[in-house]
Amino acid sequence: MTLLEPVMMLGAALGGLAGAIWGFGSGILWAVAGLLGGVVLGAILFPLVMAALGIGIMMITQGPRAALCELRGKSPPERR
C-alpha cells in the first residue's frame, strides 16, 4: 500500500462524516446523500488538497526555485 491509499481512505471517511452531519439537520435522506457524496468527493479532493499543502510548505521552507527544481527531479542551484 502506498501513501495515496490511506490518504484517500482518510479523505473519504472525513468527507462522509462531514456530509452525514451536515445533511442530518434536513432529514435522514439528506444525511445518506451527504454521506455518499462526502465519501466520493472526499476521496477525490483530499489527496489534491494535501498535495497542494505539501507544495506550499516546500515553497515556504526551501524557496520557490529550489522547490520547483525538486519537483522536476533536478538538483537545486548552488548558492554563492
N, C-alpha and C positions, 0 to 999 in steps of 0.2 A: 504494500500500500504506500503510495507516495503521499506527499503533503497535501495534494489537491483534494483527495477524497475526504479526509477529516474536516477540511475547511468547508467543503460543500455540505457535509452532513451537519456541521455546526450551523451553517447558514440556513439550511432547511429547517433545523429544529428551532432556531431563534425566529425565523420568519413565520413558521407555523404557529408558534406560541403567540407572537405579536398579532398575527391575523385573527387567531381564535379569540384573543382577549378583546381586540377592538370590535370584532363582529358580534360578540356575545350581548352587548348592550342593545342591539337591534333585533335579536332573536336567534334561535338555535340554528336556523338555516343559514343565516349570515355568518354565524360562528364557524360552521362547517365550510362554507365558501371561503372565509378568511383563512382557515386552517390550510385548505388545499392551495389557495393562491399564495399564501405565505411560504409554503413548502417549495413550490415551483420557483417563485421569484427569489426566495432566499438562497436557494441552491445556485441560481444563475448570477445574482448580483453580489452576493457576499464575497466570493473569490475576486471579483473585479475591484470591489472596494478595498479589500486587503492588499491587492497588488498596487493600487494607486497610493495607498498609505505607505507601503514599503518604498516605493519610488520617491515619494515626497520626503520621507525620512532620510533616504540616501542623499537626496539633493541638499537637505539641510546640513547633514553631518559631513559630507565629502565635497560639496560644491557641485554645481551643475555639470561642469566639464568632466570631472572625474566620474560622476555617477553615469553620465551618458557613455563614457568610454567603457565602464564596467558592464553596462547593459549590452554593448556591442561586442564585448569579448576582447577588447584591446587593452593594453596597459596604459594607465593614465600618464600624462606628460610629467616629466621631472621638473621640480621647482628649482630655480636658481638662487 
